[in-house]
Amino acid sequence: MKRKQFSIFLTILGVVASITPPGHAAEKPRPSASQPAEHGGLSLERAIRLALANNPELAASDARKDAAHGRAVQARAWPNPQLEITADDLPPGRGGFSQAKNMIGISQTVPSPGKKKADIQIGAADAAAGAADWRLACANLVRKVKIAYCQVQIAEQSAAVAADLVRVADAAAAAAAKRNLAGEIALQEQLRAEIQLEETKTELVDAARETAVARQELAALLGRPDLAAVPLTDAPDESGKLALVDVDPLSIMAGHPAMVAVRARLDQALATLRRAGLDPRPDVTVGVAAGRDQAANENLMALRLSIPLPLFDRSKGKQLEARAGVREAEAEIAATRQELLAAWRAAVARYQAAAAQVTAHRERILPKSQQALRLVQTGFEEGKFNFIDYLDIQRTTGEARLAYQKKLFELNVARADLESMAQPVPAR
């Protein structure tokens, strides 16, 4: 009978074990909002949202913001009351607790007026500074993503230019070999063409490496290493026209997260100074207890009042430290304002210079270099130019295209700098 019951128990246990609890039920993987389309590319806006959602450094900043909020919440709390149980006049001989004055009571420390208010102000300013630091981290992350996104585009364009140079150099080396074989050019010209071919191949390898590195850096900022090979859909800005360059920086600086953070730290320092001034005021501890004198068969009541005497510690050191903290916070406000204004003006100057250089390359330098290449190539085929001239103009044309990509990158970096200081952080 017992064996039969044990067998039934094992059967039931097996059935129960085979059932997955509701909280651990196997679910089909759900498509995450941060997952890109399988066959689509990655836009800049989507890259920014991915970074805001997945970047580990921003997650750490978010945790610090929450920790500051937690400190602000904790600052509102009073100290916990204490439960007190005493047994006075306990006889050393017989009787024990039955012959003692047994009492139970509760005591509460009451902060001196103004202290708790100052603590709350310190916590609120700390939370405001933490939130501003998080916004600043978001703005810096968006700036880095924009730069890294553009870096990938420029690296790919540079790699394409390097690949074109390899094709041109390969054709030139082949033509040089044929003309040398026909006795039309000297051997050193053929060797020079072959050397240029090897140099362009090396540059192509470097360009491919830089592209791979740029993609890895972008994927790391996004917090998604699996997106290192996804194609990018947006093109870098080539217009050189940004309305922000005409904006008064003073109207922007007031709301900048860095300024909000240093002002919050000044508020925190001022509240800390007020709190240090209140520190010498004693916190009163009030207690009430009730019990019974077992030996005298009487009920007892007790009222306790404890006040520390500020004879030796008047918090002079804390007050000196708090005053220094206020001066430091005031200096940080002035320094931050100067740094932001200097950074803004430098970014505007860099953007305007890069815009002028991009326009010059696009409208004058690149067309002229292409025209020169066509003229020299035609003249070379007609025997008007030697092979050295042909190689030089190819190299000059390639360098002009690479210089254009470099100036385009500088333009977009300056734009990202300006936008990070002026535009709000997108919602996650």
C-alpha positions, 0 to 999 in steps of 0.5 A, a space after each residue: 500500500 505504501 509503495 503504491 502511494 509512493 508511486 502515485 506521489 512520484 507520478 504527480 511530482 513528475 507531472 508538476 515538474 513538467 509544467 512550466 510555472 507561469 512566471 517562467 513560461 517559455 516565450 517566443 522572442 519578441 522583436 525589440 523596439 531597438 532592433 533594426 530592420 533585417 534588410 534596412 539601413 541605419 538612419 542617424 535618428 535611429 542611431 541616436 535613439 539606439 544609443 540613448 536606449 542602450 549605451 552603458 555609460 549613459 546607463 551609469 549616468 542614469 543610475 547616478 541620477 536615480 541615486 541622487 533622487 534617492 538621497 533627496 527622498 531619504 533627506 526627508 525622513 526623520 530618524 527612527 524612534 527607539 524602543 527601550 526596555 529596562 530593568 532597574 534595581 535588579 537584585 543580585 540574589 534571588 527574585 530576578 526580574 520579579 523584584 526589579 523595576 521593569 519598564 518599556 518605552 519609546 524615544 524619538 530624536 527631534 531635529 532642531 528647527 531648520 535642520 530638516 528643511 536644510 537637509 531637504 534643500 540639500 537633497 533637492 539640489 543634489 537631485 537637480 544636479 544629478 538630473 542636469 548631469 544626466 542631460 549633459 551626458 545625453 547631449 554628449 552621447 548624441 554628439 559622439 554618435 553624430 560624429 561617429 556616424 559621419 566618421 563611418 561615412 567619411 571613412 567609406 568615401 575615403 575607401 572608395 576614393 582609395 579603390 578608384 586610385 588603385 584601379 587608375 594606378 593599376 591601369 597606369 602600371 599596365 599601360 606603362 609596362 606596354 609602353 616600356 616594352 614598345 620602347 616608348 618610355 624608360 624603365 624608371 617610368 614603368 617602375 614609378 608607375 608600379 611603385 605608385 600602384 603598390 602605394 595606392 594598394 597600401 592606402 586602400 588597406 589603411 582605408 579599409 582598416 579605418 572604416 572597420 574601426 569607425 564602424 566598431 566605435 559607432 556600434 560601441 556607442 550604440 551599445 549594439 556590437 551586432 550593428 557594426 556592419 549595418 549600412 548607413 542611410 543618411 548622408 553627411 551635411 554638405 550644405 554648410 548652411 546652419 541657422 545656429 551660427 547666427 544665434 546669440 550664445 547667451 540665450 542658449 547658455 542659460 539652459 545648457 545642462 552644464 550651467 543648470 548643473 553648476 547652478 544646482 551645485 551652488 544651491 546645494 552649497 548654500 543649503 550646506 552652509 545653512 545646515 552647517 550654521 544650524 549644526 551647533 543647535 542640539 537635537 532633543 531626544 524625548 522619551 516616555 516609558 511605563 512599567 511596574 515596580 514588582 517589589 513595591 507592587 506599584 506602576 511606574 511612568 517615566 519621561 526622559 529628555 536628552 539634550 547634547 551640550 555643544 561645548 566642544 564641537 561648534 561645527 566651525 570646521 564644517 562651516 569653513 568647509 561649507 563657505 569654501 564650497 560656496 566659493 568653489 561653486 560660484 567660481 565653477 559657474 563663472 568658469 563653465 559660462 566662459 568655457 561654453 562661450 569659448 566652445 561655442 565661438 570656436 565651433 562657429 568659427 570652425 563651422 564657417 571655415 569648414 563650410 567655406 572650404 567644402 564649398 571651395 572644394 565642391 565648386 572649384 577645386 574638384 571640378 578643376 582637378 577633374 578637368 586637369 585630369 581629363 586634359 592630361 590624360 588626353 594629352 598623354 594619349 596624344 603624346 603631349 605629356 610624359 608619363 610622369 605628368 600623368 601619374 602626378 595629376 592622378 595623385 593630385 586628383 585623388 588627394 583633392 578628393 580625400 581633402 574634400 572628405 576631410 573638410 566635410 568631416 570637419 564641417 559635420 563635427 563642428 555642426 555636432 558641437 553646435 547642436 549639442 550645445 543648443 538643441 534639446 536631447 531627443 526623447 528615448 
